[in-house]
């Protein structure tokens, strides 16, 4: 199987593209520090940085990935931290797109 970070997001919609809890937990093992929350509808991770400049550099890199993949996270930005949350609204839960983008972000750090 191809590494998640080497894959690209595709169009996802409806129940057929929503991941089962088992499949989501399986994909989670390929990520570093991410957790499943919101009753299995989202994954997230908090990234810590030395200062605001590094935090914003990270945010800009995440924005570049999100735009390239056309899959955008919720971001919560503070001085030395950024919380990243992925969920696929069109499937009302998690899709492979969430894990693909999380893996790409893991490569950044």
C-alpha positions as CSV (number, residue, x, y, z in Angstrom):
1,X,0.0,0.0,0.0
2,X,1.2,3.5,-0.8
3,X,2.2,5.7,2.1
4,X,-0.7,8.0,3.0
5,X,1.5,11.1,2.6
6,X,2.2,10.1,-1.1
7,X,-1.5,9.9,-1.9
8,X,-3.8,12.7,-3.0
9,X,-7.3,13.6,-1.8
10,X,-10.3,12.8,-4.0
11,X,-14.0,13.7,-4.0
12,X,-15.8,12.1,-1.1
13,X,-19.5,12.1,-0.4
14,X,-22.1,10.1,1.4
15,X,-22.1,7.0,3.5
16,X,-20.0,5.0,1.1
17,X,-17.0,7.2,1.6
18,X,-17.3,7.5,5.4
19,X,-14.7,5.4,7.2
20,X,-15.8,2.7,9.7
21,X,-14.4,3.1,13.2
22,X,-12.1,0.1,12.6
23,X,-10.7,1.5,9.4
24,X,-10.2,4.9,11.0
25,X,-8.3,3.3,13.9
26,X,-6.2,1.3,11.4
27,X,-5.2,4.5,9.5
28,X,-4.5,6.3,12.7
29,X,-1.6,3.9,13.4
30,X,0.1,5.5,10.4
31,X,0.0,8.9,12.0
32,X,2.1,10.5,14.8
33,X,0.3,12.0,17.7
34,X,-3.2,12.3,16.1
35,X,-6.3,11.3,18.0
36,X,-9.9,10.6,17.0
37,X,-12.6,12.6,18.7
38,X,-16.1,14.1,18.3
39,X,-17.6,10.6,18.5
40,X,-15.4,9.4,15.6
41,X,-16.1,12.3,13.3
42,X,-12.8,14.1,13.5
43,X,-9.0,13.7,14.0
44,X,-6.8,16.2,15.5
45,X,-3.4,17.0,16.9
46,X,-1.8,20.0,18.7
47,X,1.6,21.2,17.4
48,X,3.9,23.1,19.7
49,X,6.5,25.7,18.5
50,X,9.2,27.9,20.1
51,X,7.6,31.2,19.0
52,X,4.9,32.9,17.0
53,X,7.0,33.1,13.8
54,X,7.5,29.4,13.7
55,X,3.8,28.8,14.4
56,X,2.7,31.0,11.5
57,X,5.3,29.3,9.2
58,X,3.7,26.0,10.1
59,X,0.2,27.5,9.5
60,X,1.2,28.7,6.1
61,X,2.6,25.3,5.1
62,X,-0.6,23.6,6.3
63,X,-2.6,26.1,4.2
64,X,-0.5,25.3,1.1
65,X,-1.1,21.5,1.6
66,X,-4.8,22.1,2.2
67,X,-5.2,24.2,-0.9
68,X,-3.3,21.8,-3.0
69,X,-5.4,18.8,-1.8
70,X,-8.6,20.8,-1.7
71,X,-9.3,19.5,1.8
72,X,-9.2,22.2,4.5
73,X,-8.8,21.7,8.3
74,X,-10.0,23.8,11.2
75,X,-7.0,25.6,12.8
76,X,-6.7,27.1,16.2
77,X,-3.6,29.3,16.3
78,X,-1.9,30.7,19.4
79,X,1.5,32.1,20.2
80,X,3.4,28.8,20.3
81,X,0.9,26.3,19.2
82,X,-1.5,25.3,16.5
83,X,-4.3,22.8,16.9
84,X,-5.3,21.1,13.6
85,X,-8.6,19.3,13.2
86,X,-9.8,17.4,10.1
87,X,-13.3,16.1,9.3
88,X,-15.0,15.5,6.0
89,X,-18.3,17.4,6.1
90,X,-19.6,15.8,2.9
91,X,-19.6,12.4,4.6
92,X,-20.5,13.7,8.1
93,X,-17.4,12.0,9.6
94,X,-14.0,10.8,8.6
95,X,-12.8,9.9,5.1
96,X,-9.4,8.9,3.8
97,X,-8.8,12.6,2.8
98,X,-8.5,13.4,6.5
99,X,-5.7,10.9,7.0
100,X,-3.9,11.8,3.8
101,X,-3.7,15.4,4.8
102,X,-2.7,14.5,8.4
103,X,0.1,12.4,7.0
104,X,1.3,15.2,4.8
105,X,1.4,17.5,7.8
106,X,3.3,14.9,9.8
107,X,6.0,15.1,7.1
108,X,6.4,18.8,7.8
109,X,7.5,18.4,11.4
